[in-house]
Amino acid sequence: MSKITINIDGKDVETQEGEYILNAARANNIFIPAICYLTRCSPTLACRLCLVEADGKQVYACNAKSKEGMSVVTSTENIAKERRAIMEVYDVNHPLECGVCDQSGECELQNYTLEMGVDQQHYAIKDVNRKDKDWGHIHYNPGLCIVCERCVTTCKDMIGDNALKTVARGADAIEAEFKDTMPKDAYAMWNKLNKSLIGLTSGEEMLDCTSCGECAAVCPVGALVDTHFTYTSNAWELKQIPATCGHCSAGCQISYDVKHTSIDNTNEKIYRVMNEWNYVALCGAGRYGFDYQNKAASKDETAFAKAVEAFKKADTIKFTSTITNEEAYLLQSLKEKFGYKLVNNEAKAFQTFLSDYSEISGKKLYGYDLEATHNANFVISVGAALKSDNPNARYALNNSMTVNKGAGLYFHPLKDPVIEGLGKSIMTMYHAPLQEEVVLYLILDLFADKTKLPNEVVEYLATFHGTKTVTVEETIKEEITEIVKVMKKNEETGEEEEVEEEKKKMVPKKITKEVEVDDNRLLAILGAGEKFMEELEKNLAKKDSFVLIAGADLYTHPNSKNLARLLALIEKYSAFELVMIPNLTNTLGVSLICELDDATGLHTVGYNTKGDFTLSALGEGDLDMPAINQQEGTLTSINKRVNPTNAAIGYNGYELNDIANALGLRAEHVVEYTKMLPTHKGFKSQEFDSLPNHYENDRTECRGYLLDNVAVAASGDESVEKFGDEKLDGTLIYMANPVRQFTPFTYKCTNLDEVSGVYMSEEFLSKSDFNEGDIVRVKSASGELVANIVSDNKISGDIIVLPTFDAKLNSEALFSSYRFATASIEKV
Amino acid sequence: MHNEHIEEHFSSRNVAEMPSDYYMVAIEDYPKDGWGKFKRAAKRAVKGELFVGLWVVMREMIRFDIHTVQYPAEKMPIGPRYRAVHEMKRLWESDTERCIGCGLCEKICISNCIRIDTRIDENSRKEVSEYSINLGRCIFCGYCAEVCPELAITHGGEYENASDQREHFLTFQDMLTPLDTMKAGAQREFEGFGAITPHEDERVKKTPLAY
């Protein structure tokens, strides 16, 4: 796409060819009223407020594309009339009791009603009975709904749940006289509005989706409200704390909206989490998992003295990646000063994987990010339970398909109805565990430039190709001659008589043909269906930007080194760009900052994980630590961005920095370390207080800074190993969390009500003799656990999922390191 | 907070530089020696007018014709617009409280003395769970009564707020019209700012209804 210049209201504006006029205007701070349009979704054309005049013709700015030299006027006399009439229509039968509406003060209906100067009403229609609906975590009040369909749009185009749709309102028709007296667009908009309301796609009474709450966030009025927030606070009383979500590696921009707890209790409380929904979409954990703070009443001096003692005695610090970059830097400094071993298995696996990848790629980090994935049009996911490992990666995949007419290919052993539900253009291939190498070889085979790929790889791939004869049925056109009788006038006699005539005609005919086709045995190994290649070719038509998302299954795979090298080859020799999903919140930061060790020593201090002495932000250790929502610091996201986060809630206890100071380091606040983060790993020497945390109108992300992707010396050796034929037999278990749960921190949140246990699909439960609620013993080669069965309709197939968000369950004990294992299950 | 950049502009704070109507007042020099200071003090203190005032008091005392109000035994009538301690009104139709918990009084209060807690009740309606006014901070400006869309919070005539502590709080129940007053039909409407004016109907444009 090329840069062009258009003129809006006399101002020359530079934009991309084909960009919507509305986006071009917004990016240049020109105001065009619009309610129904969401920046990263497709235009809905429900509100019609964004009417503008482009080259003398009235168009909707949200779906009219910019052309070179176009001249746009944002308001004319006629457009002003239309807009005023539209706002009057929106106000018809809309309750005026703004005082009891949660949206009051941030309501777009209020804003635009005032903006258009609506001071009296000309239209009227009989209202229908619109009763409140309780949809579980969302409360729908159709009486307030203006049917802008933003909820439907975001659910379809961004989230991919397709849980909402418009349903019939059942209202009387608009009086005929309005058709002639009203402005045209306002009448058309009213006509559509008067026919619909919002309902559930499933037809059930309760929402059954991945519960992200994005629909309530985008609602311009008070129609969709988070149930937990209903009537608890006015918007204007809340103070926004700009922050970064601390639950997964997506590092979404959020703001904690805080206010005093109550009249009697002046301590700050988080009332809700909001996001810049035009530029970032949250998952349910980010939206509803906000009250995981650690309540430490005061500084416990004896526990602190014991902690310092424990640090002096210990030789190992064990920790999880739910810490800030600054704390990771502190741990690394302690290691350098006192020689501690730093143990974090999950970050270590990712660190090793990245360095194996660097050997071929010649750079420290993968080349792409999720932001750019939104703009791709062919996305492959390998080795990730996408919907729960990183919900934003799923949104990126879905958004690329819905908005860019893209397609997707999802490789994973665990059957996933949510991924299948993303639409027609997603193809799923449920291969067997341990076959991730085959998948990567297949991608190389299908997409890599074989003229550049190392010879051995090309030769190895060729061994899987053969030809086979298949019988295809095709329709050809055949010429046949038939004799028809026609009436003709005999020229001699002048009488009509029947004559036989020959006529040639083309008719379609089905024939079967034997043809030789390429036989790709990699497909057979993965268990692809017959139609796979045919469907893939159809999906690949007109695709030009390709992204590969690699997930955590690969990092702990027995042949992870080979997988990392294969990924590097794919990135290097095909059109695919690469994104890797770091396992936890700050796995990427930790793996860059800390030198990690494999084995633990004799005495360990655990940080948010069990040690001989345990520091815990979960409140169950020997010394309390602040949780992420009580800390200042930075988190490194999957987008290779170092995002700042602020403390939303007070904390009275000790923090890691206090211990470090007692041990001889010197910093009043932990954020003094922000500028010291290692620049040779890609960090920048920037003060914490100078880091921004917002988005610009043109979608520019002004949050923290981007890591430099530091070049490292490539070894020059590009050889990869052949894949083995190891298999996992019997009942398979997989280590993954349900959507909205990541760690014990999300489990602590009151609004996230997922039940811990052994997750089985409805399909599996119906054909086995297990029932939901049964207590079972799950036993694998490395351990066992006893828990109750939870029926999960967000998975299907036979693989049993063991979550890690409940520390008491201790699922990790059942796995050696790879996320799949075989196990036996019996009732107890 | 780090991300907030509040900029305030004062165009010019230096009064002296402004071409203005300011002028200097001629003031006599202060006396420097002791005698001068004594003369000044005597001149200011001893004046014949003192005895004029004392004579008036004396004269009225002897006449026994007193015009001042005998407070607290006697009290002046209070005007309907007087702004004293707040009252919470009830609806005439149902005797339920008028307050809908919109929080506008909390927002507009310039001395930040109103706080309100709300929640969703069993009937899915907004309910005021807690309401307080800190009378130690209240300046009785009347904004809360003026902004109230339901004529719920108003000012009453109770101006005797002597209390043993400065932070005297008033809760919702204290302000609410007692039910027996309602039953007796004795609730008094507030006629100050925010109340309906006599010609309100003429000024309202009616919304058409399709019924």
Interface residues (C-beta under 8 A of the other chain):
Chain A: E97 C98 G99 V100 S104 D119 Q120 Q121 H122 Y123 A124 I125 K126 D132 E175 T230 Y231 T232 S233 N234 W236 E237 I241 P242 H260 S262 I263 D264 P644 N646 F688 D689 L691 P692 N693 H694
Chain B: M1 H2 N3 I100 G101 C102 G103 L104 E106 K107 R115 I116 D117 T118 R119 I120 S124 R125 K126 E127 E130 Y131 S132 P149 E150 K205 T207 P208 L209 A210 Y211
